[in-house]
Amino acid sequence: MQEQGDYHLATKKFTQAGDKIKAMKSLLKSGDTEKIVFFAGMSRQKDIYIMAANYLQSLDWQNDPKVLKNIVTFYTKGQAYDLLANFYAVSAQAEIDDFRDYVKALKALQEAAKSLVKISPNHNALETLQHSILGVKQFLELHDSAERHDFNLVIGGCKNLLSQKEQAPTRHYDI
């Protein structure tokens, strides 16, 4: 059935046979997002939640709040906090690179940190993530100072950021 491209029928047969993982893989091949989300929600299996969240990341989640919400929900239900933290870190980087929205990036980085703490409060990537959070906060403070025309504070803050950047760990979260 799958070889013939009838992924929905294959999904049905795998489900009837009790193999939800193969059923989900067939659905993923179909690309039917609505059915993938529905099936994942009904399956109540960690692996299927994770598969659905991974698939949803390939969609335009930045412009579709429903997709974004489902990614977070499925990673959370799948207890894949490392994947959730990585997703938040990627979305923070996208907010900065694509939209220059440092406020949203800060929120995403903070959510990533919360996710890592659920795994372990001593997670290796947490220190790097906290350093990034601090850097974004400092940038936002400098931006506010510039809008208030407090240029002495801005110049001093920029020098401080540059000196910190030389000493900072690389921005690899290793999540």
C-alpha positions in Angstrom: 0.0 0.0 0.0 2.7 2.4 0.9 4.7 1.5 -2.2 1.6 2.5 -4.2 1.4 5.9 -2.4 -1.8 5.1 -0.5 -0.5 6.3 2.8 -3.9 6.8 4.4 -4.9 3.2 3.8 -1.5 2.0 5.0 -2.0 4.1 8.2 -5.4 2.5 8.7 -4.1 -1.0 8.3 -1.1 -0.4 10.5 -3.4 1.1 13.2 -5.7 -2.0 13.0 -2.7 -4.2 13.4 -1.7 -2.2 16.5 1.5 -0.8 15.0 1.1 2.9 15.7 4.7 3.8 14.9 4.4 2.4 11.3 1.0 4.1 11.0 2.5 7.4 12.0 5.4 6.9 9.5 2.9 6.4 6.8 1.0 9.5 7.8 4.2 11.5 7.8 4.9 10.3 4.2 1.5 11.6 3.2 2.3 15.1 4.5 -1.3 15.5 5.7 -0.6 17.9 8.6 -4.1 17.9 9.9 -4.2 14.1 10.2 -0.7 13.9 11.6 -1.7 16.3 14.4 -4.9 14.4 15.1 -3.2 11.0 15.1 -0.4 12.2 17.4 -3.0 13.7 19.8 -4.9 10.5 19.9 -2.0 8.1 20.1 -0.7 9.2 23.5 2.7 7.7 22.8 5.9 9.6 23.4 7.6 8.5 20.2 4.7 9.6 18.1 4.5 13.0 19.8 8.1 13.5 19.0 7.8 12.3 15.4 4.9 14.8 14.9 6.8 17.7 16.5 9.8 16.9 14.3 7.6 16.9 11.2 5.9 20.2 12.2 9.2 21.9 12.4 9.6 21.4 8.7 6.5 23.6 8.2 6.2 27.4 8.3 5.9 27.4 12.1 7.1 31.0 12.4 4.0 32.3 10.6 1.5 29.8 11.9 0.8 30.0 15.7 -1.1 26.8 15.6 1.8 24.8 14.3 4.1 26.5 16.8 1.8 25.6 19.7 1.5 22.0 18.5 5.3 21.7 18.3 5.7 22.8 21.9 2.7 20.7 23.0 4.0 17.5 21.4 7.6 17.9 22.6 6.2 18.5 26.1 3.9 15.5 26.0 6.7 13.4 24.6 8.9 14.7 27.5 11.6 15.5 24.9 12.8 18.6 26.8 16.2 18.5 25.0 14.4 18.7 21.6 12.1 21.4 23.0 15.1 23.4 24.2 16.8 23.1 20.9 13.6 24.2 19.1 13.4 27.3 21.3 17.1 28.1 20.7 16.6 27.8 16.9 13.5 29.9 17.1 15.4 32.6 19.1 18.1 32.6 16.5 15.4 33.0 13.7 13.8 35.9 15.6 17.1 37.7 15.7 18.3 36.8 12.2 15.1 37.1 10.3 13.0 39.6 12.2 15.4 41.5 14.4 13.0 40.9 17.3 15.2 40.6 20.3 12.2 40.6 22.8 10.8 37.5 21.2 14.3 36.0 21.0 14.8 36.6 24.7 11.5 34.9 25.6 12.5 31.9 23.4 15.9 31.6 25.1 14.3 31.8 28.5 11.9 29.0 27.5 14.9 26.9 26.2 16.5 27.4 29.6 13.4 26.3 31.4 13.3 23.1 29.3 16.9 22.3 30.0 16.3 22.7 33.7 13.6 20.0 33.5 16.3 17.6 32.2 18.9 18.6 34.7 19.7 21.8 36.5 23.4 21.2 35.7 22.9 20.5 31.9 26.1 21.4 29.9 24.3 23.7 27.5 22.6 25.7 30.3 25.6 28.0 31.0 26.0 28.9 27.3 22.2 29.5 27.1 22.3 31.7 30.2 25.2 33.7 28.7 23.1 34.2 25.5 20.2 35.4 27.6 22.4 37.9 29.4 23.7 39.2 26.1 20.3 39.7 24.6 19.2 41.5 27.8 22.2 43.8 27.6 21.5 44.5 24.0 17.9 45.4 24.8 19.0 47.7 27.6 21.5 49.4 25.2 18.7 49.8 22.6 16.5 51.4 25.2 19.4 53.8 26.2 19.9 54.7 22.6 16.2 55.6 22.2 16.5 57.8 25.3 19.6 59.4 23.6 21.8 58.4 26.5 24.8 57.9 24.2 27.5 57.8 26.9 25.7 54.7 28.4 25.4 53.2 24.9 29.1 53.6 24.1 30.2 52.2 27.5 27.7 49.3 27.1 28.9 48.5 23.6 32.5 48.4 24.7 31.5 46.1 27.6 29.6 43.8 25.2 32.6 43.6 22.8 35.0 42.7 25.7 32.5 40.0 26.9 32.2 38.6 23.4 36.0 38.0 23.3 35.7 36.0 26.6 32.4 34.3 25.9 32.0 30.6 25.1 30.9 29.8 21.6 27.2 29.8 20.9 26.8 26.1 20.5 24.2 24.8 22.9 25.0 21.1 22.6 21.5 20.2 23.4 
